[in-house]
Amino acid sequence: MRRQPFQWHRSISSTTSTTSTTTSEPVIFSGIQPTGVPHLGNYLGALHQWVKLQNNAKPGAKLLFSIVDLHALTVPQDAAQLRKWRREAFATLLAVGLDPKRSTIFYQSAVPAHAELMWILSTVASMGYLSRMTQWKSKLQLPEDITLEHSEARAQLRLGLFSYPVLQAADILVHKATHVPVGEDQRQHLEFSRYTANSFNHLYGPIFPIPEALISPAKRVMSLKEPTAKMSKSHADERSRILLTDSPSEIHKKVKVALTDSEPTVSYDPARRPGVSNLIEILSHFEEVPCAALAAEYQSASLRTLKEHVASRIAHHLQEVRERYIEIMEDQSGYLDTVAQEGAEVAQANASQTMRQVRDVMGL
């Protein structure tokens, strides 16, 4: 079958003004939290797309990708575990194909300007806007219609979790990012960044570009054991997710026990057959063939055949990533730390230019 070309969709609706600064070349920024080795959903929805952006970028474009470890602190962390997870996540970015010669890769906490700009942006950020954000409600497992006036919300909510979007805005704006690759579920956070940039520009002058969303074309990858929910590390059953470092045998075992249904044939119907449809969607990512076409191709096949092919396709694709990851983690030359240090220096130099302008217009 003819493969469809990869495309990002530039799309975001905004109620804010269009005040913006001009930049000669695009600046792309995105980040991922350090929860250890990413899973297949992280890879297809974000990391794989970052590599495509890097490889397709025009000369002069600036790409920055960060392990956003300060964001991880919104919930209590074991220090030793967090250090381990940070390294694993950083090694994975290199293993999937991000090239330090083409992209700046760094730990968020190694660039103090992120935290400094967060404080400054918090002076213009809207409490009312933050109270409507879904991030803190979902983290606390509270209903979306709950407000800060509810005693349950006030009792559980911590300032860091509530102001999480302000730090996210600082991550983007401190590098004057013009484009941010995000999944559909991150639209609200980017819209807050746009709103905050406009608020600052209105008060102090056109310092920040208004970042645009690059909406990933990838569908969400759902849990193998609960296909109506996103694949996640928080799920109690480890078989619900495929890690990028899983061996071929582990991948086959997990896909083999993926929840489907009792119907013997293959069809694509996300509402009625979420488990089978999830497998087809995963295969669609790798084959770059529409789900409907794959369903037609496999309509006479058994679910077992579909599962075997999906598992083989995943295992084959991730083999190089797994081997590269192991190589990086076992390296004794300090390669990973060197890349992180060099990335932090570039990111800090970039952020410092922005902060000089910010301090100047604010009288600091």
C-alpha positions, 0 to 999 in steps of 0.5 A: 500500500502507498504510505501517507506522508507524515504531516504535523497539523498547525492548529489552535483556537485562541481568544487572546490577541495576536500581539507577537514578536517576529523571529527569523527562524522557527524555535521548537520546544517540547519536554517530557517528564522523567518517569523512567523509560517511556512507554509506546504511547509516549514514543508514538505520540511524542518522541517519534514525532520529535525525531521526525521534526528534527530530521525534517527541520530546515537549516536555521531552525532551533529545536530544544527538547527537555527532561522536565524534572521540575514538573516531576516535583508536583508529587513527592519523589524519592531522590534516588529513584528520580535520579535514576528516572532522569537518566533513563529518560535522557538516554531514551531521547538519545536512543530514539534518534534525537541528535545532540548536533541537531537538537539541544537536549537538556535537563530543565533543572539545569537551566535556572532561567526556567524557574526564574521566568515562572516567578515573573510570569506568575505576576501576570498569570490569572488565578481564575484561568488556572482554577479552570485548568484540568491538570490539578483536578485530574492529578487529585482525581477530582471531577472537572466541575469542582472549583477552588471553593470546594473544601475537598479541593482546598485541602488537597491542592498544593501550590506547585500543582496548581501553578504547574501551567505557569512553569510550563509556560515559562519552559516555552517562553524562556526560549521564545519558542514559536512552535510546540509539538503537543498531543490533542490533550495538551491544547489547554496548556499551550493556550494558557502559555499563549494567554500568559505571553499576551498578558506579559506583552500587553504590560511590558512590550512585545518580548515573547512570540505567541507560540503555535501548537503543532498537533501530533497526527498520532492517535492516542495509544490506549492501555493493552489491558484497559483499552478505553484508557490511555497507556500509562505507567500508573496502571497497576498491571505492567502488561498494560503497557509496552516499554521501549526497552522491552525485549521481543519476547516481552512484547509478544507476551504483552500483546498476546494477552491484550484485552480484545473481545469475543468476536472472531474477526477483525474490524475497526470500531473504536466505540464498540471494539476498543481493544481490537481497534487499539491494536489496529491503531498501533499497527497503523502508526508503524505501517503508515496505513489508515486504520480502515485499510488495515481492518480491510486487509485483516478482516479475514484473519483471526485476532491471534494473527493480528496480535502476532503481526502487531507484536512482531512489528513493534518488536522489530521497530523498537529493536534498534532503540532498545540496543542503543539505549542499553549501549548508552546506559552501559557506556563508561565514558560519560557520554550521557553526562557530556551531552546533558552538560553541553545541552544545558549550556546551550539552553542556558545561553539561549534563555539568558538572552530572553531573561536579559530582555525581561529584566530590562523591561521590568526594571530589574 
